[in-house]
Amino acid sequence: MTLTHTVPAPSSTTSSWWKSAVVYQVYPRSFADSDGDGIGDLRGIRARLDHLQRLGIDVLWLSPIYRSPQADNGYDISDYQDIDPTFGTLKDFDDLLADVHERGMKLVMDLVVNHTSDEHPWFVESRSSTDNPKRDWYWWRPARDGFAPGAPGAEPTNWESFFSGPTWTLDEETGEYYLHLFDPKQPDLNWENPEVRQAVFAMMRWWLDRGVDGFRMDVINLISKNTNLPDGPVGNAGLGDGFAHYANGPRVHEFMQEMRREVFADRPGDYLTVGEMPGVTWQDAVLFTDPSRGELDMVFQFEHVNLDHGPGGKFDPRPLQVSDLKASLGRWQRELGPTGWNSLYLGNHDQPRSVSRFGDDRAHWRESATALATVLHLHRGTPYIYQGEEIGMTNAPFASVEDLRDIESLNHYREAVVTQDAEHVMTAIRHIGRDNARTPVQWDDGPQAGFTAGSPWIGVNPNHAWLNATAQYDDPRSIYCYYQHLIGLRHNLPVVAHGDFTMLLDDHPTVYAYERHHDETTLLVIANLASEHAEVELDVTSAELLLSNTETGTPPKEGRLSLAPWEARIYLSASRR
């Protein structure tokens, strides 16, 4: 790694603090275990805050820690205002929050309000009778006309769940079906009911009063459904795709604006609101994040992480084409422009490890991890680091289905092995399954990677013997050290947080290059995202090399630049505009 320039002090004139911030996602179950039960917890997170502070993190985002039966690892919430005993207590949370704030960082909670657990008191009451006052807090419907409840095809609509199977489950006691876009233990809330919205807003205010700094809102663009609930086009599984009828629905912007007014508008302080939005387009994102509309600060979109899905969907992966990645990310940069704002990420708890998925985690592990980070972090938007990404954690070598824990992967395996070879199914899961992101963080080379003194809830990747945080802290060539430099650039160079964006070399099959301009400064980012050498026509002889992920690169010639496999370079110069 080459660092050839000392960046100036941060600009004192910044708009929207989160534009120069970096967010770190913690999946608590797999981050750090303090009590030896094999499951990460709040005290474990608190004990590892030095890791985040040293890295330069501004915001800690916690995946759900609320009380939950854990059918979907905490995304099925039974009490929004308590901590699940798996993770600790409210006092443990308050202690963690105080430590985070003392270190100058902020803490953002995961807000899961499209659905609850079926064990939430709201749903328990709702399902108790057809005339219960909370019946309309969820989506209840009788069987399809002409069908007896429970008969094949009697579901009110033909929609397929995100986790396989129908989106409707029959309640035997009342004879009606309830809607769940995800697991049957995750019934969807009915946001058409104003009482539901007010209950959610009151809960959000309760957490803000406690001191949290905002929310990442899980699948928040699914809260407004087409109330007619029409059937969708039938797919290979014999069920319908209802996405057009429950995503970005007719009242979603109204609901977001109401949330902003009711929860944030009159509250002093700096908060972050992030909307995770499957299927959102850039046109939608501009509306959601235009500050004048009063909705959200930024969106999480999925277009770029769907590019390697094959004709059979997620579990039919195909190699990512760099040209497709450039076209997608470049379009979002261009179209959000000066109005909208995007979250920048390659990995999270729902995605496999980015270096294994998009890089070369064997021959060019370090170089590909840092090249991907370079391209991502210097875009316009707010970067998100998923735990372990900053040390280059890789996908896990799951030996068999018994090693898996993820409900999505397990459901897929059960259905797919009926018609496919079991090893073929496992190969796809090893590549794209969510459990890859959920193996414990690799802190050191000791037993269980320093994650726990007990038996971990999911197996530790055996490569922790050499791939771990402790081995990287004091290594100036490490991935962790490189991330420190990237984060420093965002903090200290206004062009990174506030500059515009111009894609270069659009048609090159492997080189990703772009410029950022702000005031009199130009930042040039170049990365070869391939395991072969590349040569491009690009004149950088008058620019200053700011950062590189290689010790010695080929010196540029006038008008030409030769790049080694997965080589990344960042240049700084006076603006040519």
C-alpha positions as CSV (number, residue, x, y, z in Angstrom):
1,M,0.0,0.0,0.0
2,T,1.2,3.5,-0.9
3,L,0.1,6.6,1.0
4,T,1.8,9.7,-0.5
5,H,-0.2,12.6,0.7
6,T,-1.3,14.1,4.0
7,V,-4.9,15.2,3.8
8,P,-5.9,18.6,5.1
9,A,-8.1,19.3,8.1
10,P,-11.8,18.8,7.7
11,S,-13.8,21.6,6.2
12,S,-15.9,23.5,8.7
13,T,-18.7,24.1,6.2
14,T,-20.5,20.9,5.8
15,S,-24.2,20.3,5.1
16,S,-25.9,17.2,6.5
17,W,-23.3,15.6,8.8
18,W,-24.0,12.1,7.4
19,K,-22.5,12.9,4.0
20,S,-19.0,12.8,5.5
21,A,-19.9,9.9,7.9
22,V,-19.1,6.2,7.6
23,V,-21.6,3.7,9.1
24,Y,-20.6,0.3,10.6
25,Q,-23.2,-2.4,10.8
26,V,-23.1,-4.8,13.7
27,Y,-25.0,-8.1,13.5
28,P,-25.0,-8.6,17.3
29,R,-25.5,-12.4,17.3
30,S,-22.2,-12.8,15.5
31,F,-20.1,-9.8,16.7
32,A,-18.7,-10.6,20.1
33,D,-19.9,-12.9,23.0
34,S,-19.2,-11.7,26.5
35,D,-20.7,-14.6,28.5
36,G,-19.7,-17.8,26.8
37,D,-23.1,-18.9,25.6
38,G,-22.0,-18.8,22.0
39,I,-24.2,-15.9,20.9
40,G,-22.9,-12.3,20.6
41,D,-24.4,-9.7,22.9
42,L,-24.4,-6.1,23.9
43,R,-21.6,-6.4,26.4
44,G,-19.5,-8.0,23.7
45,I,-20.1,-5.1,21.4
46,R,-19.2,-2.7,24.2
47,A,-15.9,-4.5,24.8
48,R,-15.0,-4.1,21.1
49,L,-15.7,-0.4,20.6
50,D,-12.0,0.3,20.4
51,H,-12.0,-1.6,17.1
52,L,-14.6,0.8,15.6
53,Q,-13.1,3.9,17.1
54,R,-9.7,3.1,15.8
55,L,-11.1,2.4,12.4
56,G,-12.7,5.8,12.3
57,I,-16.4,4.9,12.4
58,D,-19.0,7.6,12.9
59,V,-22.2,5.6,13.3
60,L,-22.8,2.2,14.7
61,W,-25.9,0.5,13.3
62,L,-27.3,-2.4,15.3
63,S,-29.3,-5.1,13.7
64,P,-32.4,-6.0,15.8
65,I,-31.8,-6.6,19.5
66,Y,-35.4,-6.4,20.6
67,R,-37.2,-9.2,22.4
68,S,-37.9,-11.9,19.8
69,P,-38.6,-15.6,19.3
70,Q,-35.7,-15.5,16.8
71,A,-37.6,-17.2,13.9
72,D,-35.7,-14.8,11.6
73,N,-32.8,-13.9,13.8
74,G,-34.5,-11.0,15.5
75,Y,-36.4,-9.5,12.5
76,D,-39.5,-11.0,14.1
77,I,-40.1,-8.7,17.1
78,S,-42.4,-9.5,20.0
79,D,-41.6,-6.4,22.1
80,Y,-40.3,-3.2,20.5
81,Q,-39.4,-1.7,23.9
82,D,-37.3,-4.4,25.5
83,I,-34.0,-6.1,24.8
84,D,-34.0,-9.8,24.0
85,P,-32.3,-11.7,26.9
86,T,-30.1,-13.3,24.3
87,F,-28.4,-9.9,23.9
88,G,-28.7,-8.5,27.5
89,T,-30.8,-6.0,29.2
90,L,-32.0,-2.4,28.8
91,K,-29.2,-1.4,31.2
92,D,-26.7,-3.1,29.0
93,F,-28.1,-1.2,26.1
94,D,-27.9,2.1,28.0
95,D,-24.3,1.4,29.0
96,L,-23.4,0.6,25.4
97,L,-25.1,3.8,24.1
98,A,-23.3,5.9,26.7
99,D,-19.9,4.4,25.7
100,V,-20.7,5.0,22.0
101,H,-21.5,8.6,22.6
102,E,-18.5,9.1,24.8
103,R,-16.3,8.1,21.9
104,G,-17.9,10.6,19.6
105,M,-20.0,8.1,17.7
106,K,-23.7,7.8,17.1
107,L,-25.9,4.7,17.4
108,V,-28.7,3.8,15.0
109,M,-31.3,1.1,15.7
110,D,-32.8,-1.3,13.2
111,L,-36.5,-0.4,12.9
112,V,-38.7,-3.4,11.7
113,V,-42.2,-2.2,11.4
114,N,-43.5,-3.7,8.2
115,H,-44.2,-6.8,10.4
116,T,-44.0,-8.0,13.9
117,S,-43.7,-11.5,15.4
118,D,-46.8,-13.6,15.7
119,E,-46.0,-13.6,19.4
120,H,-46.2,-9.8,19.7
121,P,-49.2,-8.8,22.0
122,W,-50.7,-6.8,19.2
123,F,-51.0,-9.9,17.0
124,V,-52.0,-12.2,19.8
125,E,-54.9,-9.9,20.5
126,S,-55.6,-9.4,16.8
127,R,-56.0,-13.1,16.1
128,S,-58.1,-13.7,19.2
129,S,-61.4,-13.0,17.4
130,T,-62.7,-11.4,14.2
131,D,-64.2,-8.5,16.1
132,N,-61.3,-7.7,18.4
133,P,-60.4,-4.0,18.3
134,K,-56.9,-4.9,17.0
135,R,-58.1,-7.2,14.3
136,D,-57.5,-4.4,11.7
137,W,-54.0,-3.9,12.9
138,Y,-53.0,-6.7,10.6
139,W,-54.1,-8.0,7.2
140,W,-56.8,-10.5,7.7
141,R,-58.9,-12.0,4.8
142,P,-61.3,-14.9,4.3
143,A,-60.6,-17.7,2.0
144,R,-60.9,-17.1,-1.8
145,D,-64.4,-17.1,-3.1
146,G,-65.6,-20.7,-3.8
147,F,-62.9,-22.3,-1.6
148,A,-63.2,-23.7,1.9
149,P,-60.6,-22.4,4.4
150,G,-57.5,-24.6,4.3
151,A,-58.2,-26.1,0.9
152,P,-55.4,-25.9,-1.8
153,G,-55.5,-22.6,-3.5
154,A,-57.9,-21.0,-0.9
155,E,-55.4,-18.3,0.0
156,P,-56.8,-14.8,-0.5
157,T,-54.1,-14.0,-3.1
158,N,-51.6,-16.2,-4.9
159,W,-48.5,-14.3,-3.7
160,E,-45.3,-16.0,-2.9
161,S,-43.4,-15.2,0.2
162,F,-39.8,-13.9,0.2
163,F,-38.9,-17.0,2.2
164,S,-40.8,-19.4,-0.1
165,G,-44.4,-20.7,0.1
166,P,-47.6,-18.6,0.2
167,T,-47.8,-15.2,1.9
168,W,-51.0,-16.3,3.7
169,T,-51.4,-18.6,6.7
170,L,-54.7,-19.8,7.9
171,D,-55.7,-19.2,11.5
172,E,-57.7,-22.2,12.5
173,E,-59.6,-20.5,15.3
174,T,-61.1,-17.7,13.3
175,G,-61.1,-19.3,9.9
176,E,-59.3,-16.4,8.2
177,Y,-55.9,-16.0,6.7
178,Y,-53.3,-13.4,7.7
179,L,-50.7,-11.8,5.4
180,H,-46.9,-12.3,5.9
181,L,-44.6,-11.3,3.2
182,F,-41.8,-13.1,5.0
183,D,-42.1,-16.0,7.4
184,P,-45.5,-17.2,8.9
185,K,-44.2,-16.0,12.2
186,Q,-43.8,-12.4,10.8
187,P,-47.4,-11.1,10.1
188,D,-47.6,-7.8,8.3
189,L,-48.9,-4.7,10.1
190,N,-51.7,-2.8,8.4
191,W,-50.4,0.7,8.0
192,E,-53.8,1.8,6.6
193,N,-54.9,1.8,10.2
194,P,-53.9,5.2,11.8
195,E,-53.7,3.5,15.3
196,V,-50.9,1.3,14.0
197,R,-49.0,4.3,12.7
198,Q,-49.4,6.2,16.0
199,A,-48.2,3.1,18.0
200,V,-45.1,2.9,15.8
201,F,-44.4,6.6,16.1
202,A,-44.8,6.5,19.9
203,M,-42.3,3.6,20.0
204,M,-39.8,5.5,17.9
205,R,-40.0,8.5,20.1
206,W,-39.4,6.3,23.1
207,W,-36.1,5.1,21.7
208,L,-35.1,8.7,20.7
209,D,-35.9,9.8,24.2
210,R,-33.5,7.1,25.4
211,G,-30.8,8.7,23.3
212,V,-30.5,6.7,20.0
213,D,-29.5,8.7,17.0
214,G,-31.8,7.4,14.3
215,F,-33.1,4.4,12.5
216,R,-32.3,2.1,9.6
217,M,-35.8,1.1,8.5
218,D,-36.2,-2.5,7.4
219,V,-38.1,-3.0,4.1
220,I,-39.9,0.3,4.8
221,N,-41.2,0.6,1.2
222,L,-43.4,-2.4,1.7
223,I,-45.7,-0.8,4.4
224,S,-48.2,0.6,1.8
225,K,-50.1,-2.2,0.0
226,N,-52.7,-2.0,-2.8
227,T,-55.7,-2.6,-0.5
228,N,-57.4,-4.7,-3.2
229,L,-54.6,-7.3,-2.8
230,P,-54.8,-8.5,-6.4
231,D,-53.2,-11.7,-7.7
232,G,-49.7,-11.5,-9.3
233,P,-48.3,-13.2,-12.4
234,V,-47.6,-16.9,-11.7
235,G,-44.0,-18.1,-11.6
236,N,-42.3,-21.5,-11.8
237,A,-43.3,-22.4,-8.2
238,G,-46.9,-22.0,-9.1
239,L,-47.3,-18.9,-6.9
240,G,-47.7,-15.3,-7.9
241,D,-45.4,-12.4,-7.8
242,G,-47.2,-9.7,-5.8
243,F,-44.3,-7.3,-5.6
244,A,-46.0,-4.7,-7.8
245,H,-49.0,-4.6,-5.3
246,Y,-47.1,-4.3,-2.0
247,A,-43.8,-2.4,-2.8
248,N,-43.7,1.4,-3.1
249,G,-47.5,1.4,-2.6
250,P,-49.9,4.3,-3.1
251,R,-49.5,5.8,0.4
252,V,-45.8,5.1,1.1
253,H,-44.7,8.7,0.7
254,E,-47.6,10.0,2.8
255,F,-46.6,7.6,5.6
256,M,-42.9,8.6,5.4
257,Q,-43.8,12.3,5.6
258,E,-46.2,11.6,8.5
259,M,-43.4,9.8,10.3
260,R,-41.0,12.7,9.8
261,R,-43.5,15.2,11.2
262,E,-44.7,13.0,14.1
263,V,-41.2,11.7,15.2
264,F,-38.5,14.1,14.1
265,A,-39.8,17.5,13.0
266,D,-39.9,19.2,16.4
267,R,-37.0,17.3,18.0
268,P,-33.7,19.0,18.4
269,G,-30.6,17.1,17.4
270,D,-28.9,15.4,14.5
271,Y,-30.6,12.2,13.5
272,L,-30.1,9.6,10.7
273,T,-33.1,8.0,8.8
274,V,-32.3,5.3,6.3
275,G,-34.8,3.4,4.3
276,E,-34.1,-0.2,3.2
277,M,-36.1,-0.6,0.0
278,P,-36.2,-3.7,-2.1
279,G,-37.0,-2.9,-5.7
280,V,-36.7,0.8,-5.3
281,T,-35.8,2.7,-8.5
282,W,-33.6,5.8,-8.7
283,Q,-36.8,7.8,-9.5
284,D,-38.4,6.5,-6.2
285,A,-35.2,7.3,-4.3
286,V,-35.1,10.9,-5.4
287,L,-38.6,11.4,-4.0
288,F,-37.7,9.6,-0.7
289,T,-34.5,11.5,-0.1
290,D,-35.3,15.0,-1.5
291,P,-34.8,17.2,1.6
292,S,-37.7,19.5,0.6
293,R,-40.1,16.6,0.8
294,G,-39.4,15.7,4.5
295,E,-39.1,11.9,4.2
296,L,-35.7,10.1,4.6
297,D,-32.0,11.0,4.5
298,M,-31.0,8.1,2.3
299,V,-32.1,4.8,0.9
300,F,-30.7,1.3,0.7
301,Q,-31.3,0.0,-2.8
302,F,-30.6,-3.5,-4.2
303,E,-30.1,-3.1,-7.9
304,H,-26.4,-3.6,-7.9
305,V,-26.5,-6.7,-5.6
306,N,-29.0,-8.4,-7.9
307,L,-26.7,-8.2,-10.9
308,D,-25.2,-11.6,-10.4
309,H,-28.6,-13.3,-10.0
310,G,-29.2,-15.8,-12.9
311,P,-32.4,-16.7,-14.7
312,G,-33.4,-18.9,-11.7
313,G,-33.1,-16.0,-9.2
314,K,-30.8,-15.5,-6.3
315,F,-29.8,-19.2,-5.9
316,D,-28.8,-19.4,-9.6
317,P,-25.8,-17.1,-9.4
318,R,-23.7,-16.0,-12.4
319,P,-20.4,-14.1,-12.5
320,L,-20.7,-10.3,-12.1
321,Q,-19.8,-8.3,-15.2
322,V,-17.9,-5.1,-14.2
323,S,-19.6,-3.3,-17.1
324,D,-23.0,-4.1,-15.5
325,L,-21.8,-2.8,-12.1
326,K,-20.5,0.4,-13.7
327,A,-23.8,1.0,-15.5
328,S,-25.9,0.4,-12.4
329,L,-23.9,2.4,-9.8
330,G,-23.1,5.1,-12.4
331,R,-26.8,5.5,-13.1
332,W,-27.6,6.0,-9.5
333,Q,-24.8,8.5,-9.1
334,R,-26.0,10.4,-12.1
335,E,-29.7,10.4,-11.5
336,L,-29.7,11.1,-7.7
337,G,-27.4,14.0,-8.6
338,P,-27.5,17.0,-6.3
339,T,-31.0,16.1,-4.9
340,G,-31.1,12.5,-3.6
341,W,-28.7,10.5,-1.5
342,N,-27.7,6.9,-1.5
343,S,-26.3,4.3,0.9
344,L,-23.1,2.7,-0.4
345,Y,-22.6,-0.9,0.3
346,L,-21.5,-4.3,-1.1
347,G,-22.2,-6.5,2.0
348,N,-24.6,-6.7,4.9
349,H,-26.3,-9.4,6.9
350,D,-28.4,-10.4,3.9
351,Q,-25.5,-10.6,1.4
352,P,-22.6,-13.0,1.1
353,R,-19.0,-11.7,1.8
354,S,-18.2,-9.1,-0.9
355,V,-14.6,-10.2,-1.4
356,S,-15.8,-13.8,-2.2
357,R,-18.7,-12.7,-4.3
358,F,-17.2,-9.8,-6.3
359,G,-13.5,-10.2,-5.8
360,D,-10.8,-13.0,-5.9
361,D,-10.6,-14.3,-2.3
362,R,-7.8,-16.8,-3.3
363,A,-5.0,-15.4,-5.5
364,H,-5.8,-11.8,-4.9
365,W,-7.6,-11.7,-1.5
366,R,-6.0,-8.5,-0.1
367,E,-5.9,-6.6,-3.4
368,S,-9.4,-7.4,-4.4
369,A,-10.8,-6.5,-1.0
370,T,-9.1,-3.1,-1.0
371,A,-9.9,-2.4,-4.7
372,L,-13.6,-3.0,-4.1
373,A,-13.5,-0.8,-1.0
374,T,-11.8,1.9,-3.0
375,V,-14.4,2.0,-5.7
376,L,-17.3,1.9,-3.2
377,H,-16.1,4.4,-0.6
378,L,-15.3,7.3,-2.8
379,H,-18.6,7.4,-4.6
380,R,-21.1,10.1,-3.7
381,G,-23.2,8.7,-0.8
382,T,-22.7,7.4,2.7
383,P,-20.5,4.2,2.9
384,Y,-21.6,1.2,5.1
385,I,-19.1,-1.3,6.4
386,Y,-20.5,-4.7,7.4
387,Q,-18.8,-6.3,10.3
388,G,-15.6,-8.2,9.2
389,E,-15.5,-6.5,5.8
390,E,-12.8,-4.2,7.1
391,I,-10.5,-7.2,7.6
392,G,-11.5,-9.0,4.4
393,M,-13.6,-11.8,5.9
394,T,-14.6,-14.4,3.3
395,N,-17.5,-16.8,2.6
396,A,-17.5,-19.9,4.8
397,P,-16.9,-23.5,3.6
398,F,-20.2,-24.9,4.8
399,A,-19.9,-28.7,4.5
400,S,-23.5,-29.6,4.5
401,V,-27.0,-28.3,5.2
402,E,-26.5,-29.1,8.9
403,D,-24.1,-26.2,9.1
404,L,-26.7,-23.7,7.9
405,R,-28.9,-21.6,10.2
406,D,-30.6,-19.1,7.8
407,I,-34.3,-19.7,7.3
408,E,-34.1,-18.5,3.7
409,S,-31.3,-20.9,2.7
410,L,-32.9,-23.8,4.6
411,N,-36.3,-23.3,2.9
412,H,-34.6,-23.1,-0.5
413,Y,-32.6,-26.3,0.2
414,R,-35.7,-28.2,1.2
415,E,-37.6,-27.2,-1.9
416,A,-34.7,-27.3,-4.4
417,V,-33.4,-30.9,-3.5
418,V,-36.7,-32.3,-4.8
419,T,-35.6,-31.6,-8.3
420,Q,-31.9,-30.8,-8.1
421,D,-28.7,-32.5,-6.9
422,A,-28.1,-31.7,-3.3
423,E,-24.4,-30.8,-3.8
424,H,-25.4,-28.4,-6.6
425,V,-27.9,-26.7,-4.3
426,M,-25.2,-26.4,-1.6
427,T,-22.8,-24.9,-4.0
428,A,-25.2,-22.1,-4.8
429,I,-25.9,-21.6,-1.0
430,R,-22.1,-21.5,-0.3
431,H,-21.8,-18.7,-2.8
432,I,-24.8,-16.5,-2.1
433,G,-26.4,-17.7,1.1
434,R,-27.0,-15.2,4.0
435,D,-25.1,-17.4,6.5
436,N,-21.9,-16.4,4.9
437,A,-22.3,-12.9,6.5
438,R,-23.3,-14.4,9.8
439,T,-20.3,-16.5,10.8
440,P,-18.6,-14.9,13.9
441,V,-16.2,-12.0,13.5
442,Q,-12.7,-13.2,13.5
443,W,-10.9,-11.3,16.2
444,D,-7.8,-13.5,16.6
445,D,-6.3,-16.9,15.8
446,G,-7.3,-18.5,19.1
447,P,-10.2,-20.9,19.7
448,Q,-13.4,-19.8,18.1
449,A,-11.5,-16.8,16.7
450,G,-11.8,-14.9,20.0
451,F,-15.6,-14.6,19.4
452,T,-16.7,-16.8,22.3
453,A,-15.4,-19.0,25.1
454,G,-18.2,-21.4,24.4
455,S,-19.6,-23.1,21.4
456,P,-20.7,-20.6,18.7
457,W,-24.3,-20.6,17.4
458,I,-22.9,-21.0,13.9
459,G,-19.5,-22.3,12.9
460,V,-16.4,-20.1,12.8
461,N,-14.7,-19.8,9.4
462,P,-11.5,-22.0,9.8
463,N,-9.4,-19.3,8.0
464,H,-9.4,-17.3,11.2
465,A,-6.0,-18.9,11.9
466,W,-4.5,-16.3,9.5
467,L,-7.4,-13.9,8.7
468,N,-8.2,-12.0,11.9
469,A,-8.3,-8.5,13.2
470,T,-5.4,-8.8,15.7
471,A,-3.1,-9.8,12.9
472,Q,-4.0,-6.6,10.9
473,Y,-4.0,-3.8,13.5
474,D,-0.3,-3.0,13.3
475,D,0.3,-4.1,9.8
476,P,0.5,-1.0,7.5
477,R,-0.3,-3.2,4.5
478,S,-3.4,-4.7,6.0
479,I,-7.0,-4.4,4.8
480,Y,-7.9,-2.8,8.1
481,C,-5.2,-0.2,7.7
482,Y,-6.4,0.5,4.2
483,Y,-9.9,1.1,5.4
484,Q,-8.6,3.6,7.9
485,H,-7.1,5.6,5.1
486,L,-10.3,5.5,3.0
487,I,-12.4,6.6,5.9
488,G,-9.9,9.4,6.6
489,L,-10.3,10.7,3.0
490,R,-14.1,11.0,3.5
491,H,-13.6,12.8,6.8
492,N,-11.0,15.2,5.6
493,L,-11.5,15.9,1.9
494,P,-14.6,17.8,1.1
495,V,-14.5,16.5,-2.5
496,V,-15.4,13.0,-1.2
497,A,-18.4,14.1,0.8
498,H,-19.7,16.9,-1.5
499,G,-18.2,16.5,-4.9
500,D,-20.1,15.6,-8.1
501,F,-19.5,12.4,-10.0
502,T,-18.3,11.7,-13.5
503,M,-17.9,8.1,-14.8
504,L,-14.8,7.5,-17.0
505,L,-13.9,4.6,-19.3
506,D,-17.6,3.5,-19.4
507,D,-16.9,0.7,-21.9
508,H,-13.8,-0.8,-20.4
509,P,-14.6,-4.4,-19.3
510,T,-12.6,-4.5,-16.1
511,V,-11.4,-1.0,-15.1
512,Y,-13.7,1.1,-12.9
513,A,-12.7,4.8,-13.1
514,Y,-14.4,8.0,-12.1
515,E,-13.8,11.6,-11.1
516,R,-15.2,13.6,-8.2
517,H,-15.1,17.5,-8.5
518,H,-15.6,20.0,-5.7
519,D,-14.5,23.7,-5.7
520,E,-11.0,23.6,-7.2
521,T,-10.3,19.9,-6.4
522,T,-10.5,16.8,-8.6
523,L,-10.3,13.3,-7.1
524,L,-9.6,10.5,-9.7
525,V,-10.3,6.9,-8.7
526,I,-9.1,4.0,-10.8
527,A,-9.4,0.3,-10.0
528,N,-8.8,-2.8,-12.1
529,L,-11.5,-5.2,-10.9
530,A,-10.1,-8.3,-12.5
531,S,-7.4,-10.9,-11.9
532,E,-5.6,-10.0,-15.1
533,H,-3.5,-7.0,-16.0
534,A,-5.2,-4.1,-17.7
535,E,-4.0,-1.0,-19.6
536,V,-6.1,2.1,-20.2
537,E,-5.7,5.4,-22.0
538,L,-5.7,7.8,-19.1
539,D,-3.3,10.6,-18.4
540,V,-2.5,11.0,-14.7
541,T,1.1,12.3,-15.0
542,S,0.0,15.8,-13.8
543,A,-1.9,14.4,-10.7
544,E,-0.6,13.5,-7.3
545,L,-0.9,9.8,-6.3
546,L,-2.9,10.0,-3.0
547,L,-3.4,6.4,-2.1
548,S,-2.7,3.0,-3.7
549,N,-3.3,-0.6,-2.6
550,T,0.0,-1.8,-4.0
551,E,3.5,-1.1,-2.8
552,T,4.9,-0.6,-6.3
553,G,2.8,0.0,-9.3
554,T,3.9,0.6,-12.9
555,P,4.7,4.3,-13.3
556,P,2.2,6.0,-15.6
557,K,3.2,7.1,-19.0
558,E,1.8,10.1,-20.7
559,G,-1.7,9.1,-21.8
560,R,-1.4,5.4,-20.6
561,L,-1.7,3.6,-17.4
562,S,-0.9,0.0,-16.7
563,L,-2.7,-1.7,-13.8
564,A,-1.9,-5.0,-12.1
565,P,-4.6,-7.4,-11.1
566,W,-7.0,-5.7,-8.6
567,E,-4.8,-2.6,-8.4
568,A,-6.5,0.6,-7.2
569,R,-5.1,4.1,-7.3
570,I,-6.5,7.4,-6.0
571,Y,-5.1,10.7,-7.5
572,L,-5.7,14.3,-6.4
573,S,-5.2,17.4,-8.5
574,A,-6.4,20.9,-9.1
575,S,-9.7,20.9,-10.9
576,R,-9.4,20.8,-14.7
577,R,-12.7,22.5,-15.0
